[in-house]
Amino acid sequence: MTTATPPSVPVDAAPATRTIYRHRIATRLWHWINAITIFIMIGSGLTILNAHPHLYWGAYGANFDHPWLNTIHWPSYVTIPAHYNLAIARRWHLLFALVLAFGLLGYMIASLANRHFLRDLRVRLRELSAANLWHDFREHLAFRFHDPADPTAYNIFQKLSYVLVIFGLIPTMILTGLAMSPGMDAAWPWLLDLFGGRQSARSVHFIAAAGLTGFIVIHLVLVILAGPINEVRSMLTGRWRVPEDAA
């Protein structure tokens, strides 16, 4: 009598791929709405800046005043519209400023309701220790972006950068934008006092926009390094494939 031989299993067989639900619908919607909104606001903002590419501190600033920064004249391939039209640029900028402000408000309400802020973005004191920061920095240099023990957890640099953007840069851009509006200054005169004058608000607005642009550049580089197909798919569907080195 013959005995059936069980099928052999290769020792080096690849483990089954694990896919998890990582991003909730509120995060994904806000991400893609913001991607369009920020792109248009930066382009139209550069057109507005081209009208007077000088930045000042205080309440006043004109051609014969001394600026703290003279910016370049931004070329047409990065501005919206591509030709110089200050009126159209302002319309685009103000329209999408509303999208930015109300989108942030909706995202904050949703993230408080689904505990995204508390669960994923809360910064704990131990995470700010020099040892932990140095460890995460070395992990980034080695292109290891996920903790094998908890691959869905945000690392400390992600938390700090997202907190800075959500609670710092975007609200600052919104408030300084309102402070540059004569109508809003008449209704809320404390806005000018908050920033030390309209020209100071304009300078802070530019600095916040530059900081947000820097965040976007670093964010895109890290998405490419972490695996763009997996990262973009997770932001479209919410499903994220756990990398093999973190599985």
Residue frames as qw, qx, qy, qz and C-alpha x, y, z in Angstrom:
[[0.000, 0.889, 0.457, 0.000, 0.00, 0.00, 0.00],
 [0.428, 0.351, -0.007, 0.833, 1.35, 3.40, -0.96],
 [0.255, -0.694, -0.435, 0.514, 1.18, 6.39, 1.31],
 [0.296, 0.860, 0.238, 0.340, 0.30, 9.77, -0.12],
 [0.544, -0.087, -0.162, 0.819, 3.09, 12.29, 0.26],
 [0.021, -0.871, -0.364, 0.328, 1.90, 15.67, 1.56],
 [0.475, 0.780, 0.078, 0.399, 2.71, 18.63, -0.66],
 [0.616, -0.170, -0.207, 0.741, 5.91, 20.33, 0.28],
 [0.048, -0.976, -0.213, 0.001, 5.85, 23.91, 1.49],
 [0.566, 0.523, -0.207, 0.603, 8.85, 26.05, 0.58],
 [0.548, -0.441, -0.405, 0.584, 10.73, 27.20, 3.63],
 [0.208, -0.208, 0.026, 0.955, 11.19, 30.68, 2.18],
 [0.043, 0.628, 0.683, 0.370, 7.55, 31.13, 1.15],
 [0.022, 0.306, -0.076, 0.949, 6.47, 34.75, 1.41],
 [0.046, 0.344, 0.752, -0.561, 4.09, 35.54, 4.26],
 [0.129, 0.702, 0.659, 0.237, 0.55, 36.56, 3.40],
 [0.141, 0.317, 0.016, 0.938, 0.19, 40.27, 2.76],
 [0.163, -0.570, -0.681, 0.429, -1.71, 42.06, 5.53],
 [0.027, 0.441, 0.288, 0.850, -4.02, 44.91, 4.56],
 [0.185, -0.477, -0.649, 0.563, -5.61, 47.15, 7.16],
 [0.048, 0.848, 0.409, 0.333, -8.09, 50.02, 7.21],
 [0.537, -0.121, -0.223, 0.804, -5.94, 53.03, 7.98],
 [0.017, -0.034, 0.006, 0.999, -7.60, 56.28, 6.91],
 [0.230, 0.560, 0.709, -0.363, -11.19, 57.21, 7.70],
 [0.361, 0.665, 0.530, 0.382, -13.39, 58.91, 5.13],
 [0.116, -0.977, -0.127, 0.126, -13.11, 62.35, 6.80],
 [0.472, -0.603, 0.404, 0.500, -9.30, 62.25, 6.57],
 [0.513, 0.153, 0.653, 0.535, -9.36, 61.13, 2.93],
 [0.218, 0.838, 0.460, 0.199, -11.89, 63.72, 1.84],
 [0.213, -0.948, 0.040, 0.235, -10.06, 66.54, 3.59],
 [0.581, -0.356, 0.491, 0.542, -6.73, 65.37, 2.14],
 [0.445, 0.324, 0.616, 0.564, -7.87, 65.51, -1.50],
 [0.050, 0.929, 0.349, 0.108, -9.93, 68.69, -1.10],
 [0.375, -0.841, 0.166, 0.353, -6.89, 70.32, 0.48],
 [0.620, -0.087, 0.516, 0.585, -4.59, 69.06, -2.28],
 [0.309, 0.638, 0.494, 0.503, -6.63, 71.00, -4.84],
 [0.200, -0.951, -0.237, -0.010, -7.28, 73.97, -2.55],
 [0.522, -0.682, 0.216, 0.465, -3.66, 74.54, -1.51],
 [0.565, 0.135, 0.508, 0.636, -2.44, 74.17, -5.11],
 [0.167, 0.766, 0.424, 0.452, -4.81, 76.91, -6.30],
 [0.341, -0.928, -0.123, 0.082, -4.17, 79.14, -3.29],
 [0.605, -0.450, 0.285, 0.591, -0.39, 79.00, -3.67],
 [0.453, 0.306, 0.508, 0.665, -0.57, 79.75, -7.40],
 [0.007, -0.850, -0.370, -0.375, -3.04, 82.63, -7.01],
 [0.515, -0.811, -0.060, 0.271, -1.16, 83.88, -3.95],
 [0.599, -0.198, 0.313, 0.710, 2.05, 84.18, -5.98],
 [0.239, 0.594, 0.448, 0.624, 0.19, 86.28, -8.56],
 [0.303, -0.915, -0.244, -0.108, -1.04, 88.56, -5.76],
 [0.640, -0.589, 0.111, 0.481, 2.49, 88.75, -4.35],
 [0.559, 0.217, 0.370, 0.710, 3.83, 89.73, -7.78],
 [0.043, 0.882, 0.335, 0.330, 1.71, 92.89, -7.58],
 [0.142, -0.879, 0.316, -0.328, 4.00, 94.11, -4.78],
 [0.897, 0.031, -0.403, 0.181, 6.83, 91.65, -4.09],
 [0.208, 0.437, -0.504, 0.715, 8.01, 93.33, -0.87],
 [0.625, -0.535, -0.568, -0.007, 7.21, 92.44, 2.73],
 [0.021, 0.567, -0.302, 0.766, 7.18, 94.78, 5.74],
 [0.373, -0.365, -0.755, 0.398, 6.57, 94.75, 9.48],
 [0.008, 0.258, 0.305, -0.916, 4.07, 97.10, 11.08],
 [0.394, 0.610, 0.538, -0.428, 0.98, 98.88, 9.88],
 [0.435, 0.824, -0.060, -0.357, 2.33, 100.45, 6.69],
 [0.593, -0.214, 0.615, 0.473, 4.33, 99.44, 3.65],
 [0.551, 0.800, 0.143, -0.191, 4.75, 101.12, 0.27],
 [0.784, 0.538, -0.057, 0.304, 7.29, 101.57, -2.51],
 [0.235, 0.747, -0.350, 0.515, 9.51, 103.96, -0.53],
 [0.688, -0.603, 0.303, -0.267, 9.44, 102.04, 2.74],
 [0.127, 0.542, -0.831, 0.016, 12.23, 99.62, 3.66],
 [0.908, -0.099, -0.218, -0.343, 11.06, 95.98, 3.36],
 [0.577, -0.524, 0.623, -0.063, 12.49, 93.13, 5.40],
 [0.575, -0.003, 0.773, 0.269, 12.23, 90.89, 2.35],
 [0.444, 0.533, -0.288, -0.661, 12.17, 91.46, -1.39],
 [0.761, 0.093, 0.641, -0.027, 10.79, 88.37, -3.08],
 [0.232, -0.111, 0.689, 0.678, 11.45, 87.35, -6.66],
 [0.568, 0.289, -0.106, -0.763, 9.01, 87.96, -9.49],
 [0.607, -0.007, 0.789, -0.096, 7.35, 84.58, -9.78],
 [0.064, 0.175, -0.713, -0.676, 7.24, 83.17, -13.34],
 [0.623, 0.050, -0.132, -0.769, 3.94, 82.49, -15.08],
 [0.637, 0.053, -0.747, -0.186, 4.29, 78.70, -14.96],
 [0.321, -0.165, -0.809, 0.464, 3.79, 78.68, -11.16],
 [0.185, 0.148, 0.298, -0.925, 1.11, 81.38, -10.91],
 [0.077, 0.522, 0.834, 0.162, -2.67, 81.25, -11.29],
 [0.831, 0.527, 0.164, -0.066, -3.69, 82.58, -13.74],
 [0.801, 0.032, 0.212, 0.559, -0.65, 82.01, -15.97],
 [0.285, 0.556, 0.124, 0.771, -0.84, 85.63, -17.16],
 [0.167, -0.116, -0.479, 0.854, -0.80, 88.55, -14.74],
 [0.341, -0.522, -0.421, -0.659, -4.36, 89.38, -13.68],
 [0.036, 0.162, -0.664, 0.729, -4.63, 90.56, -10.10],
 [0.596, -0.084, 0.114, -0.790, -8.44, 90.68, -10.04],
 [0.857, 0.047, -0.429, -0.281, -8.87, 87.07, -11.19],
 [0.495, 0.201, -0.732, 0.422, -6.11, 85.88, -8.82],
 [0.203, -0.177, 0.518, -0.812, -7.88, 87.52, -5.88],
 [0.764, -0.045, -0.084, -0.639, -11.19, 85.90, -6.82],
 [0.800, 0.112, -0.590, 0.005, -9.60, 82.44, -6.98],
 [0.300, 0.239, -0.680, 0.624, -7.72, 83.06, -3.75],
 [0.379, -0.163, 0.383, -0.827, -10.74, 84.25, -1.77],
 [0.826, -0.011, -0.273, -0.494, -13.01, 81.50, -3.11],
 [0.802, 0.067, -0.577, 0.136, -10.64, 78.74, -2.09],
 [0.054, 0.315, -0.592, 0.740, -9.85, 80.47, 1.19],
 [0.680, -0.185, 0.153, -0.693, -13.47, 79.72, 2.11],
 [0.905, 0.080, -0.395, -0.134, -12.98, 76.09, 1.09],
 [0.486, 0.304, -0.646, 0.504, -9.83, 75.93, 3.21],
 [0.210, -0.301, 0.480, -0.796, -11.45, 77.48, 6.29],
 [0.784, -0.107, 0.118, -0.600, -14.70, 75.51, 6.27],
 [0.838, 0.205, -0.506, -0.015, -12.88, 72.33, 5.24],
 [0.285, 0.312, -0.695, 0.581, -10.60, 72.68, 8.28],
 [0.470, -0.221, 0.379, -0.766, -13.60, 73.27, 10.54],
 [0.892, 0.031, -0.161, -0.422, -15.40, 70.20, 9.20],
 [0.711, 0.274, -0.614, 0.208, -12.29, 68.05, 9.52],
 [0.022, 0.331, -0.644, 0.690, -11.72, 69.17, 13.12],
 [0.681, -0.148, 0.233, -0.678, -15.30, 68.35, 14.08],
 [0.914, 0.146, -0.312, -0.213, -15.12, 64.92, 12.40],
 [0.575, 0.343, -0.642, 0.374, -11.72, 64.13, 13.94],
 [0.243, -0.307, 0.576, -0.717, -12.98, 65.01, 17.40],
 [0.815, -0.036, 0.075, -0.573, -16.06, 62.86, 16.87],
 [0.945, 0.168, -0.278, -0.047, -14.17, 59.80, 15.61],
 [0.691, -0.676, 0.215, 0.139, -11.31, 60.37, 18.11],
 [0.789, 0.489, -0.051, 0.369, -8.69, 60.63, 15.35],
 [0.076, 0.822, -0.320, 0.465, -6.93, 63.47, 17.16],
 [0.624, -0.594, 0.411, -0.298, -6.85, 61.64, 20.48],
 [0.965, -0.024, 0.259, 0.024, -6.02, 58.22, 19.03],
 [0.821, 0.381, 0.137, 0.403, -3.48, 59.09, 16.33],
 [0.361, 0.708, -0.063, 0.604, -2.12, 62.62, 16.81],
 [0.550, -0.828, 0.029, -0.109, -1.84, 63.00, 20.58],
 [0.495, 0.569, -0.512, 0.411, 1.80, 63.68, 21.43],
 [0.806, -0.553, -0.202, 0.060, 2.94, 61.95, 24.59],
 [0.243, -0.915, 0.321, 0.021, 5.72, 63.33, 26.74],
 [0.735, -0.329, 0.539, 0.246, 7.92, 60.25, 26.36],
 [0.718, 0.532, 0.352, 0.280, 7.82, 60.67, 22.57],
 [0.189, 0.959, -0.077, 0.198, 9.57, 64.02, 22.93],
 [0.696, -0.606, 0.289, 0.256, 12.58, 62.58, 24.73],
 [0.123, 0.764, -0.533, -0.341, 15.93, 63.10, 23.03],
 [0.352, -0.212, 0.903, 0.128, 16.45, 59.34, 22.79],
 [0.548, 0.479, 0.675, -0.117, 13.13, 58.77, 21.03],
 [0.376, 0.866, -0.032, -0.329, 13.62, 61.69, 18.63],
 [0.038, -0.647, 0.705, 0.288, 17.11, 60.46, 17.76],
 [0.468, 0.030, 0.883, 0.035, 15.82, 56.91, 17.26],
 [0.547, 0.667, 0.472, -0.179, 13.05, 58.04, 14.88],
 [0.218, 0.859, -0.300, -0.352, 15.48, 60.26, 13.02],
 [0.191, -0.430, 0.848, 0.243, 17.83, 57.30, 12.43],
 [0.528, 0.311, 0.787, -0.067, 14.88, 55.15, 11.35],
 [0.467, 0.820, 0.150, -0.296, 13.96, 57.79, 8.75],
 [0.062, 0.741, -0.585, -0.323, 17.54, 57.86, 7.46],
 [0.262, -0.163, 0.942, 0.134, 17.30, 54.09, 7.00],
 [0.443, 0.001, -0.502, -0.743, 13.94, 54.49, 5.18],
 [0.292, -0.309, -0.896, 0.126, 12.12, 52.62, 7.94],
 [0.198, -0.324, -0.037, -0.924, 9.02, 54.70, 8.48],
 [0.740, -0.376, -0.241, -0.503, 6.82, 52.28, 10.47],
 [0.348, -0.470, 0.713, -0.388, 7.15, 50.69, 13.88],
 [0.414, 0.073, -0.882, -0.214, 7.14, 46.87, 13.43],
 [0.041, -0.200, -0.849, 0.488, 5.35, 46.53, 16.79],
 [0.255, 0.687, 0.538, -0.416, 2.56, 48.89, 15.66],
 [0.399, 0.109, 0.504, 0.758, 2.85, 49.70, 11.94],
 [0.032, 0.757, 0.540, 0.367, -0.31, 51.83, 11.91],
 [0.389, -0.775, -0.243, 0.434, 0.99, 54.22, 14.58],
 [0.324, 0.904, -0.041, 0.275, 2.16, 57.69, 13.59],
 [0.705, -0.052, -0.268, 0.654, 5.79, 58.35, 14.43],
 [0.286, -0.685, -0.296, 0.601, 6.70, 61.45, 16.39],
 [0.162, -0.228, 0.330, 0.902, 7.80, 63.45, 13.34],
 [0.099, -0.422, -0.727, -0.532, 4.47, 62.75, 11.65],
 [0.294, -0.716, -0.601, 0.200, 2.58, 63.80, 14.74],
 [0.286, -0.563, -0.079, 0.771, 4.53, 67.03, 15.20],
 [0.094, -0.045, 0.493, 0.864, 4.26, 68.01, 11.54],
 [0.168, -0.514, -0.740, -0.399, 0.53, 67.27, 11.31],
 [0.314, -0.721, -0.485, 0.382, -0.19, 69.10, 14.57],
 [0.249, -0.396, 0.118, 0.876, 1.83, 72.08, 13.30],
 [0.015, -0.154, -0.614, -0.774, -0.11, 72.17, 10.03],
 [0.264, -0.568, -0.742, -0.239, -3.59, 71.55, 11.44],
 [0.397, -0.789, -0.411, 0.225, -3.39, 73.72, 14.55],
 [0.403, -0.570, 0.090, 0.710, -0.68, 76.18, 13.51],
 [0.230, -0.130, 0.496, 0.827, 0.01, 76.96, 9.86],
 [0.014, -0.476, -0.720, -0.505, -3.48, 76.71, 8.36],
 [0.230, -0.820, -0.493, 0.176, -5.25, 78.65, 11.16],
 [0.329, -0.559, 0.080, 0.757, -2.50, 81.30, 10.96],
 [0.170, 0.093, 0.595, 0.780, -3.02, 81.64, 7.20],
 [0.108, -0.667, -0.691, -0.259, -6.77, 82.01, 7.71],
 [0.313, -0.801, -0.331, 0.388, -6.46, 84.62, 10.48],
 [0.303, -0.429, 0.244, 0.815, -3.80, 86.67, 8.68],
 [0.128, 0.315, 0.679, 0.651, -5.86, 86.53, 5.50],
 [0.178, -0.799, -0.572, -0.049, -8.82, 87.96, 7.41],
 [0.381, -0.689, -0.107, 0.607, -6.55, 90.63, 8.94],
 [0.276, -0.135, 0.432, 0.848, -5.62, 91.86, 5.45],
 [0.022, 0.578, 0.696, 0.426, -9.28, 92.46, 4.59],
 [0.032, -0.219, 0.150, -0.963, -10.43, 96.06, 5.24],
 [0.613, -0.378, -0.336, -0.607, -13.98, 94.84, 5.76],
 [0.790, -0.306, -0.509, 0.152, -12.94, 92.32, 8.40],
 [0.407, 0.065, -0.372, 0.832, -10.70, 94.91, 10.08],
 [0.288, -0.348, -0.027, -0.892, -13.70, 97.19, 10.43],
 [0.782, -0.365, -0.335, -0.378, -15.78, 94.37, 11.94],
 [0.881, -0.400, -0.129, 0.218, -12.98, 92.84, 14.02],
 [0.184, 0.911, -0.285, 0.234, -10.37, 95.55, 14.70],
 [0.666, -0.600, 0.444, -0.024, -8.61, 93.25, 17.17],
 [0.927, 0.264, 0.166, 0.206, -7.26, 91.27, 14.20],
 [0.441, 0.774, -0.197, 0.410, -4.81, 94.05, 13.33],
 [0.367, -0.764, 0.423, -0.319, -3.74, 94.35, 16.96],
 [0.948, -0.184, 0.257, -0.024, -3.21, 90.59, 17.11],
 [0.853, 0.253, 0.165, 0.425, -0.59, 90.70, 14.34],
 [0.418, -0.542, 0.050, 0.727, 0.74, 94.22, 14.85],
 [0.214, 0.615, -0.201, -0.732, -0.66, 95.80, 11.69],
 [0.829, 0.470, 0.118, -0.280, -1.78, 94.83, 8.19],
 [0.491, 0.690, -0.531, -0.018, 1.75, 94.60, 6.80],
 [0.238, -0.415, 0.839, -0.260, 2.84, 92.37, 9.66],
 [0.766, 0.172, 0.506, -0.357, -0.18, 90.16, 8.97],
 [0.729, 0.629, -0.190, -0.191, 0.87, 90.01, 5.30],
 [0.193, 0.633, -0.741, 0.115, 4.39, 88.96, 6.29],
 [0.467, -0.192, 0.794, -0.337, 3.15, 86.29, 8.70],
 [0.814, 0.391, 0.217, -0.369, 0.76, 85.08, 5.98],
 [0.588, 0.659, -0.463, -0.077, 3.71, 84.64, 3.60],
 [0.062, -0.496, 0.830, -0.247, 5.80, 82.84, 6.24],
 [0.662, 0.018, 0.638, -0.393, 2.95, 80.44, 7.05],
 [0.806, 0.524, -0.004, -0.276, 2.38, 79.77, 3.35],
 [0.376, 0.655, -0.654, 0.041, 6.10, 79.10, 2.87],
 [0.328, -0.323, 0.823, -0.333, 6.04, 76.71, 5.83],
 [0.787, 0.240, 0.427, -0.375, 3.04, 74.87, 4.38],
 [0.686, 0.640, -0.302, -0.170, 4.78, 74.63, 1.00],
 [0.093, 0.570, -0.799, 0.166, 7.85, 73.17, 2.68],
 [0.586, -0.091, 0.709, -0.382, 5.68, 70.62, 4.47],
 [0.826, 0.442, 0.123, -0.328, 4.07, 69.58, 1.16],
 [0.495, 0.665, -0.558, -0.045, 7.46, 69.09, -0.51],
 [0.122, -0.404, 0.863, -0.279, 8.78, 66.94, 2.36],
 [0.706, 0.108, 0.526, -0.462, 5.48, 65.04, 2.52],
 [0.798, 0.524, -0.118, -0.273, 5.63, 64.16, -1.19],
 [0.309, 0.603, -0.731, 0.084, 9.26, 63.04, -0.94],
 [0.329, -0.243, 0.831, -0.378, 8.43, 60.74, 1.98],
 [0.804, 0.280, 0.288, -0.438, 5.40, 59.33, 0.15],
 [0.679, 0.589, -0.416, -0.140, 7.66, 58.41, -2.76],
 [0.127, 0.501, -0.819, 0.249, 10.25, 56.84, -0.46],
 [0.493, -0.103, 0.714, -0.486, 7.62, 54.90, 1.51],
 [0.229, 0.198, 0.917, 0.259, 6.00, 53.46, -1.64],
 [0.237, 0.130, -0.077, -0.960, 3.76, 55.82, -3.63],
 [0.465, -0.161, -0.701, -0.516, 1.29, 53.21, -4.92],
 [0.437, -0.365, -0.782, 0.254, 0.53, 51.84, -1.46],
 [0.136, -0.310, -0.376, 0.863, 0.36, 55.30, 0.13],
 [0.286, 0.067, -0.262, -0.919, -1.87, 56.86, -2.55],
 [0.472, -0.238, -0.783, -0.327, -4.15, 53.80, -2.61],
 [0.333, -0.374, -0.726, 0.472, -4.59, 54.07, 1.16],
 [0.035, 0.312, 0.195, -0.929, -5.61, 57.70, 0.81],
 [0.394, 0.011, -0.498, -0.773, -8.11, 56.79, -1.90],
 [0.664, -0.221, -0.650, -0.296, -9.67, 53.64, -0.42],
 [0.575, -0.651, 0.269, -0.415, -8.55, 53.75, 3.21],
 [0.987, -0.125, 0.078, 0.061, -6.90, 50.35, 2.81],
 [0.073, 0.844, -0.531, 0.028, -3.15, 50.18, 3.47],
 [0.940, 0.101, -0.310, 0.102, -0.89, 47.22, 2.85],
 [0.587, -0.761, 0.261, 0.091, 1.46, 46.73, 5.77],
 [0.415, 0.722, -0.553, -0.023, 5.05, 46.75, 4.44],
 [0.898, 0.008, -0.432, 0.080, 6.91, 43.45, 4.81],
 [0.444, 0.280, -0.536, 0.661, 9.54, 44.96, 7.08],
 [0.271, -0.254, 0.384, -0.845, 6.77, 46.12, 9.45],
 [0.758, -0.168, -0.407, -0.481, 4.49, 43.09, 9.20]]
